[in-house]
Amino acid sequence: MNNINRMGLGVKKSLLYTCIVLSPVVPAFADIASIEKMLVIGSVEGARSLPGSGAVISSEQLRTEVTTDINQALKTVPGIYILEEDGLGLRPNIGIRGATSERSGKITLMEDGVLIAPAPYSNPEAYYFPTALRMSLFEVLKGAPLLRHGPQTTGGIVNMLSTPIPEEMSGSVLVTVDQRGSSDIHAYFGGQTGDWRFLLETVQRNGEGFKDIDRSSQNPGYDISDYVFKLGWSGERQSVLLKLQSSDEISNETYLGLSDKDFNEDPNRRYGLSSIDEMDNDHQALNLSHVFKWSDTVTSTATVYRNDFARNWFKLSGGGDIVRAANEGGALEQAILDGSAEKDGLNYTNNNRKYISEGVQLNFDIEAGAHQFAVGLRRHHDEMDRFQVVDTYKQESNGDLVFQSRSSDTGHVSGSNNREEEADALSFWLTDSWQVSDALNINLALRYEDIESSRLEYSDTARTTFATDKNRQNDTAIWLPGVSFSFDVNDQIQLLAGVHKGFSPLGGGAKVSQDPEESKNWEAGVRFNNDHIFVETIAFYSDITDTTENCSVAAPCSNGDTSGSFALGESAVSGLELQVSAEAAIGAFQIPLDAAFTYTKAEITKDNAVSGFESGDKRKDVPGRVFSLRAGFEHQSGWNNYIVAKYIDEMCSVAGCNRTGDSYEETEELFVMDFISRYQLSQDVEVFLKTENIFDQQRIVSRNPDGARPNRPRTTLVGIQYDF
């Protein structure tokens, strides 16, 4: 991005590079597993003793439930809100404790401890998301301990652990097929020879979709290919790991939803206006990590990373206006949606964007008696280049789409369709896990973020002229302290509490006068744990100043903006999380049970004349109640059966829907149940059957983008897993 005036961080860069040079490259000891498993929590048991709240979705659970997308993986975690969009989990919308879910832009997403959003500081919205099938573990961390990670530090973080290199030469193949003809293949092979280890892995996904497009034979599905190569070496005191990843996706997905009338008649219908919509994206990643054991008490981990992501989502723009008019009784607009009325000037935008996310991070883990310190630095740069050509079509009275013109042919690709954004960030963290006594653990955390962001819009296709008043810059520096503790009352009861300052970067489109979203976050709870049952209940509260929404066409802000950010003013989020895990034996059956419940209240707390919102207005995309239940019936014969149920309350799709009373600004409550049956044919072969949404319940789970959208209907798949 040569045309953007970058403010140098020379001193900061020098400091970081100096620290990295201090990590020597000499023969030493380190377990390669430690470098692979960049864990935030580590295990289910570890999550149940944290001086803060967290959860781990184990590899066993992922395998048992044949988890193919992130929505499925996280649906049993308390404090998490999933806003579905396509019903397929391709572009998840994850919120945590009131950190709203638009493209998961308000939470920190990591893979193997490395930032994975396309541009975590300038454009954090997750148009790219890793393939869930190649993940071995999911970790969710909330509360003060999350300050070890960032930049989003209000709600929580999600860390995904990729398939580890096997200890011995081995592999696995998973194949699934559903009743619509969709198929998934996940295969890997790897192991160790001498000091070297390697892994070869691929995921191949072919989805047939579940919607029918008017007047079209177009398959509303997807094709995804994902490849991973890992190469590791371990010496006496050090380890090195190289990870390369490449994936591509073509999905015939659209932003265009349905009017409520059409949704109630057939939720799986798609208008012919969306028949030519298509997403095409490509992602490459490189991680190089080095672990060095300086002594029995000091270990360093240095990581260099880069992610390149390019996507072009060719799709109808402005379809939401037509759907909105149809909802209000517009006969002409309904006829346009039905394909029985002519419509000139339909704009289909090539949403063409390229992202770069790169950086280097260094962390020292230090044991000093009762103290376990972590101190580290990260220097990060990310950028987005947006050049979006608009194709104009006409819909004929028979529903046919006829090409009319292209904006680049006239040199008119300008403004928000022709811009560059970037951010440079320096992060510092210091944490201390202090075991004060056998019963008391105190976690102290301090994080620093220094972010310089910029945005530049062009007024011509050749990028020789700048748009008026569109050269934006913002500089933010902030210290984020936190403290939390856990206290063992006895062998079965533990208390926990914590408070920390949270923060959410503004993004590359922020103006110099804008302040970032800041929050004060409290939590307190109690745990009960014995050999048969685990119970945890945690209350949380966040006081947020300068509450912001990240605006996009996919998730417009509450004022209707589709780019930049929108300030709502002051708000508060309060709630209660409850989870229960138990296991019982009845005859030859083992019966594990896991239940989770979350209650959340998120609302504006002060009238804001600028934004137009008032005290008591509900925040968008935050459900009041979420409940999940997971139950197993495991038999000694190797025939195991499971049910997984989930309930989610309705949500506002626009802030303040409770005051307006507009039903078109609210989703519907949803209850779904899945059934999984598995049978161990032999030591190496297991077959399974899974039915998702067994009661075939479909509701309006989202109104963004551009109309009512359903969850996936009842879907049955069969599969086999062979380990060798």
Secondary structure, DSSP 8 states (H G I E B T S, - for coil): -TTS-----HHHHHHHHHHHHTS--SS-B--HHHHH---SS-SHHHHTT-SS-EEEE-HHHHHHTT--SHHHHHTTSTTEEE--SSSSSSS--EEETTB--GGGTTSEEEETTEE-SSBTTTB---SS---GGGEEEEEEE-SGGGGGS-S--SS-EEEEEE----SSSEEEEEEEEETTS-EEEEEEEEEEETTEEEEEEEEEEEE--S-EETT------EEEEEEEEEEEEE-BSEEEEEEEEEEEEEE---S--B-HHHHHH-TTEE-GGGTT-EEEEEEEEEEEEEEEE-SSSEEEEEEEEEEEEEEEEEEESSHHHHHHHHHTT-HHHHHHHHT-S-EEEEEEEEEEEEEEEEEEEEEEEEEETTEEEEEEEEEEEEEEEEE--EEEEEE-TTS-EEEEEEGGGGT---EEEEEEEEEEEEEEEEEEEEE-SSSEEEEEEEEEEEEEEEEEEESSTTS-SB-TT--EEEEEEEEEEEEEEEEESSSSEEEEEEEEEEEE---TT--TT---EEEEEEEEEEEEE-SSEEEEEEEEEEEEEEEEEE--SSS--TTS--SSEEEEEEEEEEEEEEEEEEEEEETTEEEEEEEEEEEEEEEE-S--TTT---TT-B-TT--SEEEEEEEEEEETTSEEEEEEEEEE---BSSTTHHHH--GGGB---EEEEEEEEEEE-SSSEEEEEEEESTT----EEE-TTTSBEE----EEEEEEEEE-
